[in-house]
């Protein structure tokens, strides 16, 4: 039987501290290495599909980055110490 897991309220998702920053960096490095390997020697029979997915995936990832930035600004705006974002 699966344990019941209460879904965390979306407006409070900035309060969750997982995954850790180290986990995120490790995952990012793994993905970067895998993509670099793929692009250095792409299997020619899948080249069109790879290019298509990159065209679709890169703007999608960019949108994630924009949402992350919005979340960071939102969290900082709620902090009573009024911290400033320095990018
Ligand atoms: Fe996504």
PDB file of the backbone (N, CA, C, O) and the ligand in Angstrom, with CONECT records:
HET    LIG  A 101       1
ATOM      1  N   UNK A   1       0.841  -1.187   0.000  1.00  0.00           N
ATOM      2  CA  UNK A   1       0.000   0.000   0.000  1.00  0.00           C
ATOM      3  C   UNK A   1       0.883   1.247   0.000  1.00  0.00           C
ATOM      4  O   UNK A   1       1.815   1.352   0.798  1.00  0.00           O
ATOM      5  N   UNK A   2       0.590   2.189  -0.895  1.00  0.00           N
ATOM      6  CA  UNK A   2       1.385   3.415  -0.989  1.00  0.00           C
ATOM      7  C   UNK A   2       1.054   4.347   0.159  1.00  0.00           C
ATOM      8  O   UNK A   2      -0.109   4.494   0.534  1.00  0.00           O
ATOM      9  N   UNK A   3       2.080   4.978   0.718  1.00  0.00           N
ATOM     10  CA  UNK A   3       1.801   5.957   1.775  1.00  0.00           C
ATOM     11  C   UNK A   3       1.111   7.176   1.176  1.00  0.00           C
ATOM     12  O   UNK A   3       1.363   7.549   0.030  1.00  0.00           O
ATOM     13  N   UNK A   4       0.262   7.773   1.946  1.00  0.00           N
ATOM     14  CA  UNK A   4      -0.419   8.978   1.480  1.00  0.00           C
ATOM     15  C   UNK A   4       0.541  10.164   1.606  1.00  0.00           C
ATOM     16  O   UNK A   4       1.061  10.451   2.685  1.00  0.00           O
ATOM     17  N   UNK A   5       0.759  10.833   0.495  1.00  0.00           N
ATOM     18  CA  UNK A   5       1.631  12.001   0.502  1.00  0.00           C
ATOM     19  C   UNK A   5       0.786  13.207   0.151  1.00  0.00           C
ATOM     20  O   UNK A   5       0.180  13.278  -0.918  1.00  0.00           O
ATOM     21  N   UNK A   6       0.760  14.141   1.063  1.00  0.00           N
ATOM     22  CA  UNK A   6       0.000  15.364   0.822  1.00  0.00           C
ATOM     23  C   UNK A   6       0.787  16.237  -0.158  1.00  0.00           C
ATOM     24  O   UNK A   6       1.976  16.494   0.026  1.00  0.00           O
ATOM     25  N   UNK A   7       0.101  16.677  -1.185  1.00  0.00           N
ATOM     26  CA  UNK A   7       0.755  17.545  -2.159  1.00  0.00           C
ATOM     27  C   UNK A   7       1.062  18.886  -1.503  1.00  0.00           C
ATOM     28  O   UNK A   7       0.216  19.469  -0.825  1.00  0.00           O
ATOM     29  N   UNK A   8       2.277  19.359  -1.713  1.00  0.00           N
ATOM     30  CA  UNK A   8       2.692  20.629  -1.119  1.00  0.00           C
ATOM     31  C   UNK A   8       2.002  21.769  -1.852  1.00  0.00           C
ATOM     32  O   UNK A   8       1.965  21.779  -3.082  1.00  0.00           O
ATOM     33  N   UNK A   9       1.453  22.732  -1.113  1.00  0.00           N
ATOM     34  CA  UNK A   9       0.743  23.832  -1.781  1.00  0.00           C
ATOM     35  C   UNK A   9       1.668  24.605  -2.729  1.00  0.00           C
ATOM     36  O   UNK A   9       2.754  25.038  -2.343  1.00  0.00           O
ATOM     37  N   UNK A  10       1.224  24.763  -3.951  1.00  0.00           N
ATOM     38  CA  UNK A  10       2.043  25.410  -4.978  1.00  0.00           C
ATOM     39  C   UNK A  10       2.530  26.811  -4.574  1.00  0.00           C
ATOM     40  O   UNK A  10       3.692  27.136  -4.822  1.00  0.00           O
ATOM     41  N   UNK A  11       1.689  27.645  -3.966  1.00  0.00           N
ATOM     42  CA  UNK A  11       2.184  28.981  -3.599  1.00  0.00           C
ATOM     43  C   UNK A  11       3.319  28.950  -2.569  1.00  0.00           C
ATOM     44  O   UNK A  11       4.023  29.943  -2.387  1.00  0.00           O
ATOM     45  N   UNK A  12       3.493  27.805  -1.897  1.00  0.00           N
ATOM     46  CA  UNK A  12       4.534  27.710  -0.874  1.00  0.00           C
ATOM     47  C   UNK A  12       5.716  26.853  -1.332  1.00  0.00           C
ATOM     48  O   UNK A  12       6.547  26.446  -0.521  1.00  0.00           O
ATOM     49  N   UNK A  13       5.784  26.584  -2.639  1.00  0.00           N
ATOM     50  CA  UNK A  13       6.830  25.668  -3.100  1.00  0.00           C
ATOM     51  C   UNK A  13       8.234  26.220  -2.874  1.00  0.00           C
ATOM     52  O   UNK A  13       9.201  25.459  -2.839  1.00  0.00           O
ATOM     53  N   UNK A  14       8.351  27.524  -2.722  1.00  0.00           N
ATOM     54  CA  UNK A  14       9.659  28.120  -2.467  1.00  0.00           C
ATOM     55  C   UNK A  14      10.196  27.776  -1.095  1.00  0.00           C
ATOM     56  O   UNK A  14      11.376  27.991  -0.820  1.00  0.00           O
ATOM     57  N   UNK A  15       9.343  27.240  -0.222  1.00  0.00           N
ATOM     58  CA  UNK A  15       9.768  26.892   1.115  1.00  0.00           C
ATOM     59  C   UNK A  15      10.431  25.513   1.168  1.00  0.00           C
ATOM     60  O   UNK A  15      11.055  25.166   2.171  1.00  0.00           O
ATOM     61  N   UNK A  16      10.300  24.733   0.107  1.00  0.00           N
ATOM     62  CA  UNK A  16      10.873  23.388   0.086  1.00  0.00           C
ATOM     63  C   UNK A  16      12.362  23.482  -0.210  1.00  0.00           C
ATOM     64  O   UNK A  16      12.778  24.187  -1.130  1.00  0.00           O
ATOM     65  N   UNK A  17      13.156  22.773   0.569  1.00  0.00           N
ATOM     66  CA  UNK A  17      14.607  22.878   0.400  1.00  0.00           C
ATOM     67  C   UNK A  17      15.202  21.673  -0.326  1.00  0.00           C
ATOM     68  O   UNK A  17      16.415  21.466  -0.280  1.00  0.00           O
ATOM     69  N   UNK A  18      14.378  20.884  -0.987  1.00  0.00           N
ATOM     70  CA  UNK A  18      14.895  19.730  -1.719  1.00  0.00           C
ATOM     71  C   UNK A  18      14.555  19.863  -3.193  1.00  0.00           C
ATOM     72  O   UNK A  18      13.510  20.440  -3.495  1.00  0.00           O
ATOM     73  N   UNK A  19      15.323  19.396  -4.098  1.00  0.00           N
ATOM     74  CA  UNK A  19      16.618  18.764  -3.887  1.00  0.00           C
ATOM     75  C   UNK A  19      17.630  19.792  -3.394  1.00  0.00           C
ATOM     76  O   UNK A  19      17.418  21.000  -3.501  1.00  0.00           O
ATOM     77  N   UNK A  20      18.723  19.290  -2.856  1.00  0.00           N
ATOM     78  CA  UNK A  20      19.754  20.205  -2.362  1.00  0.00           C
ATOM     79  C   UNK A  20      20.436  20.888  -3.535  1.00  0.00           C
ATOM     80  O   UNK A  20      20.332  20.439  -4.676  1.00  0.00           O
ATOM     81  N   UNK A  21      21.119  21.953  -3.250  1.00  0.00           N
ATOM     82  CA  UNK A  21      21.865  22.666  -4.301  1.00  0.00           C
ATOM     83  C   UNK A  21      22.910  21.733  -4.903  1.00  0.00           C
ATOM     84  O   UNK A  21      23.109  21.727  -6.118  1.00  0.00           O
ATOM     85  N   UNK A  22      23.581  20.943  -4.061  1.00  0.00           N
ATOM     86  CA  UNK A  22      24.581  19.988  -4.581  1.00  0.00           C
ATOM     87  C   UNK A  22      23.938  18.986  -5.539  1.00  0.00           C
ATOM     88  O   UNK A  22      24.502  18.666  -6.585  1.00  0.00           O
ATOM     89  N   UNK A  23      22.745  18.490  -5.168  1.00  0.00           N
ATOM     90  CA  UNK A  23      22.043  17.553  -6.044  1.00  0.00           C
ATOM     91  C   UNK A  23      21.717  18.214  -7.387  1.00  0.00           C
ATOM     92  O   UNK A  23      21.863  17.596  -8.441  1.00  0.00           O
ATOM     93  N   UNK A  24      21.283  19.454  -7.339  1.00  0.00           N
ATOM     94  CA  UNK A  24      20.921  20.168  -8.572  1.00  0.00           C
ATOM     95  C   UNK A  24      22.151  20.357  -9.457  1.00  0.00           C
ATOM     96  O   UNK A  24      22.096  20.122 -10.664  1.00  0.00           O
ATOM     97  N   UNK A  25      23.261  20.783  -8.851  1.00  0.00           N
ATOM     98  CA  UNK A  25      24.493  20.979  -9.636  1.00  0.00           C
ATOM     99  C   UNK A  25      24.994  19.658 -10.210  1.00  0.00           C
ATOM    100  O   UNK A  25      25.458  19.606 -11.349  1.00  0.00           O
ATOM    101  N   UNK A  26      24.901  18.597  -9.422  1.00  0.00           N
ATOM    102  CA  UNK A  26      25.354  17.282  -9.889  1.00  0.00           C
ATOM    103  C   UNK A  26      24.492  16.819 -11.079  1.00  0.00           C
ATOM    104  O   UNK A  26      25.008  16.307 -12.072  1.00  0.00           O
ATOM    105  N   UNK A  27      23.201  17.007 -10.959  1.00  0.00           N
ATOM    106  CA  UNK A  27      22.292  16.635 -12.046  1.00  0.00           C
ATOM    107  C   UNK A  27      22.582  17.474 -13.294  1.00  0.00           C
ATOM    108  O   UNK A  27      22.634  16.951 -14.407  1.00  0.00           O
ATOM    109  N   UNK A  28      22.772  18.783 -13.091  1.00  0.00           N
ATOM    110  CA  UNK A  28      23.054  19.689 -14.212  1.00  0.00           C
ATOM    111  C   UNK A  28      24.337  19.270 -14.935  1.00  0.00           C
ATOM    112  O   UNK A  28      24.395  19.260 -16.165  1.00  0.00           O
ATOM    113  N   UNK A  29      25.364  18.924 -14.152  1.00  0.00           N
ATOM    114  CA  UNK A  29      26.635  18.502 -14.744  1.00  0.00           C
ATOM    115  C   UNK A  29      26.448  17.211 -15.533  1.00  0.00           C
ATOM    116  O   UNK A  29      27.020  17.047 -16.610  1.00  0.00           O
ATOM    117  N   UNK A  30      25.653  16.302 -14.996  1.00  0.00           N
ATOM    118  CA  UNK A  30      25.383  15.040 -15.692  1.00  0.00           C
ATOM    119  C   UNK A  30      24.703  15.312 -17.042  1.00  0.00           C
ATOM    120  O   UNK A  30      25.100  14.758 -18.067  1.00  0.00           O
ATOM    121  N   UNK A  31      23.697  16.154 -17.031  1.00  0.00           N
ATOM    122  CA  UNK A  31      22.973  16.481 -18.262  1.00  0.00           C
ATOM    123  C   UNK A  31      23.886  17.192 -19.254  1.00  0.00           C
ATOM    124  O   UNK A  31      23.888  16.874 -20.443  1.00  0.00           O
ATOM    125  N   UNK A  32      24.649  18.144 -18.767  1.00  0.00           N
ATOM    126  CA  UNK A  32      25.564  18.877 -19.665  1.00  0.00           C
ATOM    127  C   UNK A  32      26.552  17.923 -20.334  1.00  0.00           C
ATOM    128  O   UNK A  32      26.801  18.018 -21.536  1.00  0.00           O
ATOM    129  N   UNK A  33      27.115  16.999 -19.544  1.00  0.00           N
ATOM    130  CA  UNK A  33      28.068  16.026 -20.108  1.00  0.00           C
ATOM    131  C   UNK A  33      27.391  15.154 -21.166  1.00  0.00           C
ATOM    132  O   UNK A  33      27.948  14.925 -22.239  1.00  0.00           O
ATOM    133  N   UNK A  34      26.195  14.673 -20.856  1.00  0.00           N
ATOM    134  CA  UNK A  34      25.493  13.782 -21.784  1.00  0.00           C
ATOM    135  C   UNK A  34      25.149  14.506 -23.089  1.00  0.00           C
ATOM    136  O   UNK A  34      25.293  13.935 -24.170  1.00  0.00           O
ATOM    137  N   UNK A  35      24.702  15.742 -22.993  1.00  0.00           N
ATOM    138  CA  UNK A  35      24.356  16.504 -24.200  1.00  0.00           C
ATOM    139  C   UNK A  35      25.618  16.807 -25.000  1.00  0.00           C
ATOM    140  O   UNK A  35      25.618  16.724 -26.228  1.00  0.00           O
ATOM    141  N   UNK A  36      26.695  17.159 -24.297  1.00  0.00           N
ATOM    142  CA  UNK A  36      27.949  17.440 -24.988  1.00  0.00           C
ATOM    143  C   UNK A  36      28.439  16.198 -25.749  1.00  0.00           C
ATOM    144  O   UNK A  36      28.870  16.292 -26.898  1.00  0.00           O
ATOM    145  N   UNK A  37      28.366  15.048 -25.094  1.00  0.00           N
ATOM    146  CA  UNK A  37      28.751  13.800 -25.760  1.00  0.00           C
ATOM    147  C   UNK A  37      27.889  13.543 -26.986  1.00  0.00           C
ATOM    148  O   UNK A  37      28.388  13.177 -28.050  1.00  0.00           O
ATOM    149  N   UNK A  38      26.598  13.739 -26.819  1.00  0.00           N
ATOM    150  CA  UNK A  38      25.669  13.505 -27.926  1.00  0.00           C
ATOM    151  C   UNK A  38      25.964  14.427 -29.098  1.00  0.00           C
ATOM    152  O   UNK A  38      25.988  13.991 -30.249  1.00  0.00           O
ATOM    153  N   UNK A  39      26.189  15.717 -28.799  1.00  0.00           N
ATOM    154  CA  UNK A  39      26.397  16.682 -29.877  1.00  0.00           C
ATOM    155  C   UNK A  39      27.781  16.561 -30.506  1.00  0.00           C
ATOM    156  O   UNK A  39      27.966  16.940 -31.663  1.00  0.00           O
ATOM    157  N   UNK A  40      28.745  16.044 -29.770  1.00  0.00           N
ATOM    158  CA  UNK A  40      30.083  15.850 -30.341  1.00  0.00           C
ATOM    159  C   UNK A  40      30.104  14.730 -31.371  1.00  0.00           C
ATOM    160  O   UNK A  40      30.897  14.748 -32.313  1.00  0.00           O
ATOM    161  N   UNK A  41      29.235  13.770 -31.181  1.00  0.00           N
ATOM    162  CA  UNK A  41      29.206  12.635 -32.110  1.00  0.00           C
ATOM    163  C   UNK A  41      27.782  12.101 -32.235  1.00  0.00           C
ATOM    164  O   UNK A  41      27.477  10.992 -31.795  1.00  0.00           O
ATOM    165  N   UNK A  42      26.909  12.921 -32.850  1.00  0.00           N
ATOM    166  CA  UNK A  42      25.511  12.501 -32.916  1.00  0.00           C
ATOM    167  C   UNK A  42      25.316  11.328 -33.876  1.00  0.00           C
ATOM    168  O   UNK A  42      25.906  11.309 -34.956  1.00  0.00           O
ATOM    169  N   UNK A  43      24.510  10.372 -33.496  1.00  0.00           N
ATOM    170  CA  UNK A  43      24.209   9.284 -34.416  1.00  0.00           C
ATOM    171  C   UNK A  43      23.456   9.856 -35.621  1.00  0.00           C
ATOM    172  O   UNK A  43      22.366  10.410 -35.479  1.00  0.00           O
ATOM    173  N   UNK A  44      24.041   9.717 -36.780  1.00  0.00           N
ATOM    174  CA  UNK A  44      23.489  10.370 -37.969  1.00  0.00           C
ATOM    175  C   UNK A  44      22.058   9.939 -38.273  1.00  0.00           C
ATOM    176  O   UNK A  44      21.255  10.722 -38.779  1.00  0.00           O
ATOM    177  N   UNK A  45      21.753   8.681 -37.956  1.00  0.00           N
ATOM    178  CA  UNK A  45      20.396   8.211 -38.251  1.00  0.00           C
ATOM    179  C   UNK A  45      19.337   8.899 -37.383  1.00  0.00           C
ATOM    180  O   UNK A  45      18.146   8.822 -37.685  1.00  0.00           O
ATOM    181  N   UNK A  46      19.767   9.575 -36.303  1.00  0.00           N
ATOM    182  CA  UNK A  46      18.820  10.263 -35.413  1.00  0.00           C
ATOM    183  C   UNK A  46      19.033  11.783 -35.406  1.00  0.00           C
ATOM    184  O   UNK A  46      18.438  12.496 -34.598  1.00  0.00           O
ATOM    185  N   UNK A  47      19.867  12.257 -36.294  1.00  0.00           N
ATOM    186  CA  UNK A  47      20.247  13.667 -36.262  1.00  0.00           C
ATOM    187  C   UNK A  47      19.042  14.606 -36.359  1.00  0.00           C
ATOM    188  O   UNK A  47      18.940  15.555 -35.582  1.00  0.00           O
ATOM    189  N   UNK A  48      18.131  14.355 -37.297  1.00  0.00           N
ATOM    190  CA  UNK A  48      16.971  15.232 -37.448  1.00  0.00           C
ATOM    191  C   UNK A  48      16.116  15.244 -36.182  1.00  0.00           C
ATOM    192  O   UNK A  48      15.630  16.295 -35.761  1.00  0.00           O
ATOM    193  N   UNK A  49      15.939  14.087 -35.589  1.00  0.00           N
ATOM    194  CA  UNK A  49      15.144  14.008 -34.362  1.00  0.00           C
ATOM    195  C   UNK A  49      15.855  14.738 -33.218  1.00  0.00           C
ATOM    196  O   UNK A  49      15.208  15.419 -32.422  1.00  0.00           O
ATOM    197  N   UNK A  50      17.159  14.601 -33.134  1.00  0.00           N
ATOM    198  CA  UNK A  50      17.930  15.295 -32.095  1.00  0.00           C
ATOM    199  C   UNK A  50      17.780  16.804 -32.265  1.00  0.00           C
ATOM    200  O   UNK A  50      17.525  17.519 -31.296  1.00  0.00           O
ATOM    201  N   UNK A  51      17.937  17.287 -33.498  1.00  0.00           N
ATOM    202  CA  UNK A  51      17.811  18.722 -33.755  1.00  0.00           C
ATOM    203  C   UNK A  51      16.405  19.219 -33.442  1.00  0.00           C
ATOM    204  O   UNK A  51      16.231  20.296 -32.872  1.00  0.00           O
ATOM    205  N   UNK A  52      15.416  18.434 -33.814  1.00  0.00           N
ATOM    206  CA  UNK A  52      14.037  18.807 -33.531  1.00  0.00           C
ATOM    207  C   UNK A  52      13.801  18.930 -32.025  1.00  0.00           C
ATOM    208  O   UNK A  52      13.180  19.886 -31.560  1.00  0.00           O
ATOM    209  N   UNK A  53      14.300  17.961 -31.278  1.00  0.00           N
ATOM    210  CA  UNK A  53      14.105  17.981 -29.825  1.00  0.00           C
ATOM    211  C   UNK A  53      14.863  19.133 -29.168  1.00  0.00           C
ATOM    212  O   UNK A  53      14.391  19.723 -28.196  1.00  0.00           O
ATOM    213  N   UNK A  54      16.039  19.445 -29.704  1.00  0.00           N
ATOM    214  CA  UNK A  54      16.779  20.586 -29.153  1.00  0.00           C
ATOM    215  C   UNK A  54      16.028  21.888 -29.411  1.00  0.00           C
ATOM    216  O   UNK A  54      15.962  22.759 -28.543  1.00  0.00           O
ATOM    217  N   UNK A  55      15.460  22.015 -30.618  1.00  0.00           N
ATOM    218  CA  UNK A  55      14.696  23.223 -30.938  1.00  0.00           C
ATOM    219  C   UNK A  55      13.500  23.369 -30.013  1.00  0.00           C
ATOM    220  O   UNK A  55      13.130  24.481 -29.636  1.00  0.00           O
ATOM    221  N   UNK A  56      12.910  22.270 -29.657  1.00  0.00           N
ATOM    222  CA  UNK A  56      11.752  22.288 -28.768  1.00  0.00           C
ATOM    223  C   UNK A  56      12.197  22.434 -27.308  1.00  0.00           C
ATOM    224  O   UNK A  56      11.589  23.183 -26.543  1.00  0.00           O
ATOM    225  N   UNK A  57      13.241  21.728 -26.934  1.00  0.00           N
ATOM    226  CA  UNK A  57      13.656  21.661 -25.541  1.00  0.00           C
ATOM    227  C   UNK A  57      14.337  22.907 -25.021  1.00  0.00           C
ATOM    228  O   UNK A  57      14.162  23.265 -23.856  1.00  0.00           O
ATOM    229  N   UNK A  58      15.110  23.576 -25.859  1.00  0.00           N
ATOM    230  CA  UNK A  58      15.840  24.743 -25.366  1.00  0.00           C
ATOM    231  C   UNK A  58      14.909  25.881 -24.943  1.00  0.00           C
ATOM    232  O   UNK A  58      15.099  26.427 -23.856  1.00  0.00           O
ATOM    233  N   UNK A  59      13.915  26.264 -25.745  1.00  0.00           N
ATOM    234  CA  UNK A  59      12.987  27.294 -25.261  1.00  0.00           C
ATOM    235  C   UNK A  59      12.202  26.839 -24.033  1.00  0.00           C
ATOM    236  O   UNK A  59      11.876  27.645 -23.162  1.00  0.00           O
ATOM    237  N   UNK A  60      11.904  25.547 -23.972  1.00  0.00           N
ATOM    238  CA  UNK A  60      11.198  25.020 -22.805  1.00  0.00           C
ATOM    239  C   UNK A  60      12.065  25.187 -21.555  1.00  0.00           C
ATOM    240  O   UNK A  60      11.582  25.616 -20.507  1.00  0.00           O
ATOM    241  N   UNK A  61      13.338  24.847 -21.676  1.00  0.00           N
ATOM    242  CA  UNK A  61      14.262  25.019 -20.553  1.00  0.00           C
ATOM    243  C   UNK A  61      14.401  26.495 -20.193  1.00  0.00           C
ATOM    244  O   UNK A  61      14.477  26.850 -19.017  1.00  0.00           O
ATOM    245  N   UNK A  62      14.432  27.353 -21.217  1.00  0.00           N
ATOM    246  CA  UNK A  62      14.525  28.791 -20.961  1.00  0.00           C
ATOM    247  C   UNK A  62      13.329  29.263 -20.137  1.00  0.00           C
ATOM    248  O   UNK A  62      13.467  30.094 -19.240  1.00  0.00           O
ATOM    249  N   UNK A  63      12.161  28.723 -20.453  1.00  0.00           N
ATOM    250  CA  UNK A  63      10.971  29.094 -19.693  1.00  0.00           C
ATOM    251  C   UNK A  63      11.107  28.648 -18.235  1.00  0.00           C
ATOM    252  O   UNK A  63      10.694  29.365 -17.324  1.00  0.00           O
ATOM    253  N   UNK A  64      11.690  27.457 -18.013  1.00  0.00           N
ATOM    254  CA  UNK A  64      11.920  27.019 -16.639  1.00  0.00           C
ATOM    255  C   UNK A  64      12.834  27.993 -15.901  1.00  0.00           C
ATOM    256  O   UNK A  64      12.606  28.318 -14.736  1.00  0.00           O
ATOM    257  N   UNK A  65      13.863  28.450 -16.594  1.00  0.00           N
ATOM    258  CA  UNK A  65      14.794  29.396 -15.966  1.00  0.00           C
ATOM    259  C   UNK A  65      14.070  30.691 -15.599  1.00  0.00           C
ATOM    260  O   UNK A  65      14.304  31.258 -14.531  1.00  0.00           O
ATOM    261  N   UNK A  66      13.189  31.155 -16.489  1.00  0.00           N
ATOM    262  CA  UNK A  66      12.438  32.376 -16.207  1.00  0.00           C
ATOM    263  C   UNK A  66      11.512  32.178 -15.012  1.00  0.00           C
ATOM    264  O   UNK A  66      11.382  33.066 -14.170  1.00  0.00           O
ATOM    265  N   UNK A  67      10.872  31.020 -14.938  1.00  0.00           N
ATOM    266  CA  UNK A  67       9.984  30.738 -13.804  1.00  0.00           C
ATOM    267  C   UNK A  67      10.785  30.635 -12.507  1.00  0.00           C
ATOM    268  O   UNK A  67      10.331  31.096 -11.460  1.00  0.00           O
ATOM    269  N   UNK A  68      11.954  30.041 -12.571  1.00  0.00           N
ATOM    270  CA  UNK A  68      12.811  29.952 -11.399  1.00  0.00           C
ATOM    271  C   UNK A  68      13.193  31.349 -10.913  1.00  0.00           C
ATOM    272  O   UNK A  68      13.169  31.626  -9.714  1.00  0.00           O
ATOM    273  N   UNK A  69      13.539  32.207 -11.837  1.00  0.00           N
ATOM    274  CA  UNK A  69      13.895  33.583 -11.488  1.00  0.00           C
ATOM    275  C   UNK A  69      12.705  34.291 -10.832  1.00  0.00           C
ATOM    276  O   UNK A  69      12.868  35.004  -9.842  1.00  0.00           O
ATOM    277  N   UNK A  70      11.513  34.088 -11.390  1.00  0.00           N
ATOM    278  CA  UNK A  70      10.305  34.682 -10.790  1.00  0.00           C
ATOM    279  C   UNK A  70      10.087  34.161  -9.376  1.00  0.00           C
ATOM    280  O   UNK A  70       9.741  34.924  -8.474  1.00  0.00           O
ATOM    281  N   UNK A  71      10.292  32.848  -9.181  1.00  0.00           N
ATOM    282  CA  UNK A  71      10.129  32.263  -7.844  1.00  0.00           C
ATOM    283  C   UNK A  71      11.121  32.871  -6.858  1.00  0.00           C
ATOM    284  O   UNK A  71      10.764  33.200  -5.726  1.00  0.00           O
ATOM    285  N   UNK A  72      12.357  33.017  -7.295  1.00  0.00           N
ATOM    286  CA  UNK A  72      13.382  33.598  -6.413  1.00  0.00           C
ATOM    287  C   UNK A  72      12.980  35.017  -6.021  1.00  0.00           C
ATOM    288  O   UNK A  72      13.049  35.389  -4.850  1.00  0.00           O
ATOM    289  N   UNK A  73      12.562  35.806  -7.009  1.00  0.00           N
ATOM    290  CA  UNK A  73      12.162  37.182  -6.711  1.00  0.00           C
ATOM    291  C   UNK A  73      10.952  37.217  -5.781  1.00  0.00           C
ATOM    292  O   UNK A  73      10.869  38.065  -4.892  1.00  0.00           O
ATOM    293  N   UNK A  74      10.022  36.297  -5.990  1.00  0.00           N
ATOM    294  CA  UNK A  74       8.829  36.229  -5.141  1.00  0.00           C
ATOM    295  C   UNK A  74       9.219  35.898  -3.702  1.00  0.00           C
ATOM    296  O   UNK A  74       8.730  36.522  -2.759  1.00  0.00           O
ATOM    297  N   UNK A  75      10.097  34.917  -3.542  1.00  0.00           N
ATOM    298  CA  UNK A  75      10.537  34.521  -2.195  1.00  0.00           C
ATOM    299  C   UNK A  75      11.259  35.676  -1.509  1.00  0.00           C
ATOM    300  O   UNK A  75      11.016  35.956  -0.335  1.00  0.00           O
ATOM    301  N   UNK A  76      12.140  36.341  -2.238  1.00  0.00           N
ATOM    302  CA  UNK A  76      12.874  37.465  -1.649  1.00  0.00           C
ATOM    303  C   UNK A  76      11.921  38.600  -1.277  1.00  0.00           C
ATOM    304  O   UNK A  76      12.128  39.281  -0.273  1.00  0.00           O
ATOM    305  N   UNK A  77      10.883  38.802  -2.078  1.00  0.00           N
ATOM    306  CA  UNK A  77       9.935  39.886  -1.804  1.00  0.00           C
ATOM    307  C   UNK A  77       9.150  39.628  -0.517  1.00  0.00           C
ATOM    308  O   UNK A  77       8.687  40.568   0.128  1.00  0.00           O
ATOM    309  N   UNK A  78       9.000  38.353  -0.143  1.00  0.00           N
ATOM    310  CA  UNK A  78       8.261  38.028   1.088  1.00  0.00           C
ATOM    311  C   UNK A  78       9.134  38.113   2.326  1.00  0.00           C
ATOM    312  O   UNK A  78       8.620  38.124   3.444  1.00  0.00           O
ATOM    313  N   UNK A  79      10.433  38.174   2.148  1.00  0.00           N
ATOM    314  CA  UNK A  79      11.359  38.182   3.273  1.00  0.00           C
ATOM    315  C   UNK A  79      11.332  39.552   3.958  1.00  0.00           C
ATOM    316  O   UNK A  79      11.534  40.571   3.297  1.00  0.00           O
ATOM    317  N   UNK A  80      11.086  39.590   5.278  1.00  0.00           N
ATOM    318  CA  UNK A  80      10.994  40.888   5.967  1.00  0.00           C
ATOM    319  C   UNK A  80      12.319  41.651   6.002  1.00  0.00           C
ATOM    320  O   UNK A  80      12.335  42.845   6.298  1.00  0.00           O
ATOM    321  N   UNK A  81      13.423  40.977   5.705  1.00  0.00           N
ATOM    322  CA  UNK A  81      14.720  41.660   5.703  1.00  0.00           C
ATOM    323  C   UNK A  81      15.006  42.338   4.356  1.00  0.00           C
ATOM    324  O   UNK A  81      16.046  42.972   4.181  1.00  0.00           O
ATOM    325  N   UNK A  82      14.064  42.196   3.403  1.00  0.00           N
ATOM    326  CA  UNK A  82      14.163  42.825   2.083  1.00  0.00           C
ATOM    327  C   UNK A  82      15.501  42.544   1.395  1.00  0.00           C
ATOM    328  O   UNK A  82      16.175  43.485   0.977  1.00  0.00           O
ATOM    329  N   UNK A  83      15.899  41.291   1.266  1.00  0.00           N
ATOM    330  CA  UNK A  83      17.168  41.014   0.583  1.00  0.00           C
ATOM    331  C   UNK A  83      17.084  41.381  -0.890  1.00  0.00           C
ATOM    332  O   UNK A  83      16.008  41.364  -1.487  1.00  0.00           O
ATOM    333  N   UNK A  84      18.201  41.702  -1.451  1.00  0.00           N
ATOM    334  CA  UNK A  84      18.276  42.127  -2.852  1.00  0.00           C
ATOM    335  C   UNK A  84      18.852  40.979  -3.670  1.00  0.00           C
ATOM    336  O   UNK A  84      19.819  40.338  -3.258  1.00  0.00           O
ATOM    337  N   UNK A  85      18.258  40.724  -4.825  1.00  0.00           N
ATOM    338  CA  UNK A  85      18.794  39.707  -5.717  1.00  0.00           C
ATOM    339  C   UNK A  85      19.986  40.288  -6.462  1.00  0.00           C
ATOM    340  O   UNK A  85      19.888  41.355  -7.068  1.00  0.00           O
ATOM    341  N   UNK A  86      21.085  39.597  -6.416  1.00  0.00           N
ATOM    342  CA  UNK A  86      22.260  39.984  -7.206  1.00  0.00           C
ATOM    343  C   UNK A  86      22.600  38.832  -8.123  1.00  0.00           C
ATOM    344  O   UNK A  86      23.101  37.806  -7.664  1.00  0.00           O
ATOM    345  N   UNK A  87      22.341  38.978  -9.398  1.00  0.00           N
ATOM    346  CA  UNK A  87      22.546  37.895 -10.359  1.00  0.00           C
ATOM    347  C   UNK A  87      23.912  37.848 -10.939  1.00  0.00           C
ATOM    348  O   UNK A  87      24.205  36.979 -11.760  1.00  0.00           O
TER     349      UNK A  87
HETATM  350 FE   LIG A 101       9.151  21.255 -18.187  1.00  0.00          FE
END
